Amino acid sequence: MANRSRAWGSPTAPVAPLPVRFVILSTVVKLAFPPLYLSSLPKRAIGFAFPSGNEGKLLGLALLGVTTSIGLLLAKSIGPVGLLLMVWLTGGTGALMLYNSTQCRVAFLKEYCSACRLRPIIEEHESMHLNGERSEDVLWRETRKKYTYEGLSLAGDPKICSFCPIAKKLRNA
């Protein structure tokens, strides 16, 4: 009886979050995926993830379709360099979105955050995004339930960057 199907809207057991692999956002990674370079320009942006799930599938397929179409048009006018340029500029991003919509997930961390003692909070935050939570308000409400500015001893810690969004959000709770 455990395999019987359930009707729409009936309660189901909670789904375990999928594991997320974190990649340090080095110069090489930014060169491989140019949209990550633009996303990483603001100092406050410390963790990144492309959409996952059905949204990631839809956006990834759309981006790959547009990349291919524009690349082929460019290939007709300027040669194969046009196709390669489009694949480099946006094709990798579409592929990463598709990859994130599978059982495998990838998120990115800025280099200077990789050695921070708040890294587990950054990873938890991005994992929650990749596992379906879209609302920043919900994520920060959950984070504040587990962590406090005083509990993490963030006041006066010289190793925490002055612009760190985690410290600011916890302090302004």
C-alpha positions in Angstrom: 0.0 0.0 0.0 3.0 2.3 0.3 3.1 2.8 -3.5 -0.5 3.9 -4.0 -0.9 7.2 -5.7 -2.1 10.2 -3.7 -4.8 12.6 -4.8 -3.8 16.2 -5.7 -3.6 18.4 -2.6 -3.3 15.5 -0.1 -0.5 15.8 2.4 2.8 14.2 1.6 6.0 13.6 3.5 8.5 16.4 3.4 11.1 16.2 0.7 14.7 16.2 1.9 16.7 19.1 0.4 19.0 18.2 -2.4 22.8 18.7 -1.8 24.4 21.7 -3.2 28.0 21.9 -4.5 29.7 25.3 -3.8 32.2 26.7 -6.3 34.5 29.6 -5.4 34.0 32.4 -7.8 37.5 32.8 -9.1 38.6 34.7 -12.2 38.6 31.5 -14.2 35.0 30.8 -13.3 34.0 34.3 -14.1 35.7 34.0 -17.5 33.9 30.7 -18.2 30.5 32.1 -17.2 30.4 35.9 -18.0 27.0 36.5 -16.4 28.6 35.6 -13.1 31.0 38.4 -13.5 28.2 40.9 -13.7 26.3 39.4 -10.8 29.4 39.6 -8.6 30.1 43.3 -9.1 28.1 44.5 -6.1 30.1 44.0 -2.9 27.0 42.8 -1.0 26.4 40.0 -3.4 28.3 37.2 -1.7 26.6 34.0 -3.0 25.0 33.2 -6.3 22.8 30.5 -7.7 21.0 30.1 -11.0 17.3 29.1 -10.9 16.5 25.5 -10.3 13.5 23.2 -10.6 10.9 23.8 -13.3 11.9 27.5 -13.4 15.5 26.5 -14.2 14.4 24.0 -16.9 12.2 26.6 -18.6 14.7 29.4 -18.4 17.7 27.2 -19.3 15.9 25.8 -22.3 14.8 29.2 -23.4 18.3 30.7 -23.0 19.9 27.8 -24.9 17.3 28.2 -27.7 17.9 31.9 -28.0 21.7 31.4 -27.8 21.5 28.8 -30.6 19.3 31.0 -32.8 21.4 34.1 -32.4 24.6 32.1 -32.7 23.5 30.6 -35.9 22.5 34.0 -37.3 25.8 35.4 -36.3 27.6 32.4 -37.8 25.9 33.2 -41.2 27.1 36.8 -41.0 30.5 36.7 -39.3 31.4 33.0 -39.4 31.7 30.4 -36.6 33.2 32.9 -34.3 29.7 34.4 -33.8 28.3 31.0 -32.7 31.2 30.4 -30.3 30.8 33.9 -28.9 27.1 33.4 -28.1 27.8 30.0 -26.6 30.5 31.6 -24.4 28.4 34.6 -23.4 25.1 32.9 -22.6 25.2 29.2 -23.5 27.0 28.2 -20.3 24.5 30.0 -18.1 21.6 28.1 -19.8 23.4 24.8 -19.3 24.0 25.6 -15.6 20.3 26.4 -15.2 19.4 23.0 -16.7 22.0 21.3 -14.5 20.5 23.0 -11.4 17.1 21.7 -12.4 18.3 18.1 -12.0 19.3 16.3 -8.8 22.6 18.2 -8.9 22.8 21.8 -7.7 25.7 24.3 -8.0 26.0 27.7 -6.3 28.9 30.1 -6.3 30.7 32.0 -3.5 32.9 35.1 -3.8 36.6 34.3 -3.1 36.9 36.5 0.0 33.8 34.8 1.5 35.3 31.3 1.1 37.4 31.6 4.3 34.8 33.6 6.3 33.4 32.0 9.5 29.9 33.0 8.2 30.3 30.7 5.2 28.0 28.1 6.6 25.2 30.7 6.8 25.9 31.8 3.2 25.8 28.1 2.0 22.6 27.5 4.0 21.0 30.5 2.4 21.8 29.6 -1.1 20.8 25.9 -0.5 17.4 27.1 0.7 17.0 29.1 -2.6 18.0 26.2 -4.7 15.7 23.9 -2.9 12.7 26.0 -3.7 12.4 29.0 -1.3 12.1 32.2 -3.4 11.4 34.8 -0.7 14.3 36.6 0.9 12.0 37.6 3.7 11.2 34.0 4.6 14.9 33.1 4.4 16.0 35.9 6.7 13.2 35.1 9.1 14.4 31.5 9.3 18.0 32.6 9.7 17.1 35.0 12.5 15.4 32.1 14.4 18.8 30.2 14.4 21.4 32.9 14.6 21.7 36.3 16.3 24.2 39.1 16.0 25.2 38.8 19.6 25.2 35.0 19.5 27.7 34.9 16.7 29.8 37.6 18.3 29.9 39.8 15.2 30.3 43.1 17.0 33.8 44.4 16.5 35.0 41.2 14.7 37.8 42.5 12.4 37.5 39.4 10.2 33.9 40.2 9.2 33.7 42.6 6.2 32.1 46.0 7.0 29.7 45.5 4.1 28.7 41.9 5.0 25.0 41.5 4.4 24.7 38.7 7.0 26.0 40.9 9.8 23.9 43.8 8.7 20.7 41.8 8.5 21.2 40.1 11.9 22.1 43.4 13.5 19.0 45.2 12.2 16.7 42.3 13.3 
